């Protein structure tokens, strides 16, 4: 079963990569690619690490071989259905010619933003974030966060939308870049602009997880590639390797007690790499927390439908509706917590919180049929986001920035509780729309024509709208 999953996953991955309409470096970061890469790493690569339970159990439990095969089958169904959806939503040659010929600019508002305003926005959002944390958790929270991630450094009671605030620098930079996608951006502007996502990354790295850090990094990269596709170069490969290693190391050195007193995050990361070596850094990515979704699904597969009832909408629709509400207001625990409680005796964080990935969330809802249907819908969404990357001439600045934000969350949404990740993405979109409204104003409309016909003509940067 593991070998078949490896071959099938590799086939799906190669198909999506080779047929991706986005060219150059962008095809590796397109949302459909990111989804299939994530699922491939969980359901095709992780089973190859047969000694992974010597590194750590799944919170005290080791699933048997039959359960692991059942979990692998979940991944096979997901990857197959997802790839079929992508295949059906690839742009056909006749549509390709029509879309390439489009040269429309559909903005109805003028975005008055500069590189300097982008940096100021990032700083202002960071200041609001710090002030809100101070009010809700007290000033001592920053010392706890600096000491490393642990239960003592948690941000319980802080709304997730507050933790999204530092992402404003990356999102505002995206708005600026896409608003200028038909015009030149000077080197000075690029230099000033780069400070905004750096502020976002610096703030979000202190939380000790990657659910917001990864999108904050990807959003400006995605929009830069949308604005100007680039060929893959050796420098890009080197940068990708460094970024991947840092994302693999950060959780290890963010844990409480993982750093020497007075040691910063970068110093601790370098020390960890020197002590563990390349293999020691990479092994946990595929054999520990990062891909544990396979074994979590395996553990649940036997009692699911018996001792643990299927969700049938409780883990998707109902949990989505209840997610932004304060805990306890509904009177009923979230379905994801019900599943955790049935095995480990408590909901997320009491005492543990494994996550199921998109495939697992769907599987817990209604078995393999739900996995196939949900993966198909997810494939349609991912493919259409990718198409918007490529054929962006007829997409407005705000819509294209929204596409970029959603694309940046694709990886995170796939490897965690997808329902929760959808809300994180929506919070980021709300933040994007607020900044767009704040910095923009309606374009002046000139009415021309006869017999009641109205023609809106506005010239902006030499472009007729």
Secondary structure by P-SEA (a helix, b strand, c coil): caaaaaaaaaaaaaaaaaacccccccccccaaaaaaaaaaaaccccccccccccccccccccccaaaaaaaaaaaaaaaaaaaaaaaaacccaaaaaaaaacccccccccccccaaaaaaaaaaaaaaaaaaaaaacccaaaaaaaacccccccccccccccccccaaaaaaaaaaaaaaccccccaaaaaaaaaaaaaaaaaaaaacccaaaaaaaaaaaaaaaaaccccccaaaaaaaaaaaaaaaccccccccccccccccaaaaaaaaaaaacaaaaaaaaccccccaaaaaaaaaccccccccccccccccaaaaaaccccccccccccaaaaaaaacccccccccbbbbbcaaaaaaaaccaaaaaaaaaaaaaaaaaaaaaaaccccccaaaaaaaaaaaaaaaaaaacaaaaaaaaaaaaaaaaaaaaaaaccccbbbbbbcccbbbbbbbcccccc
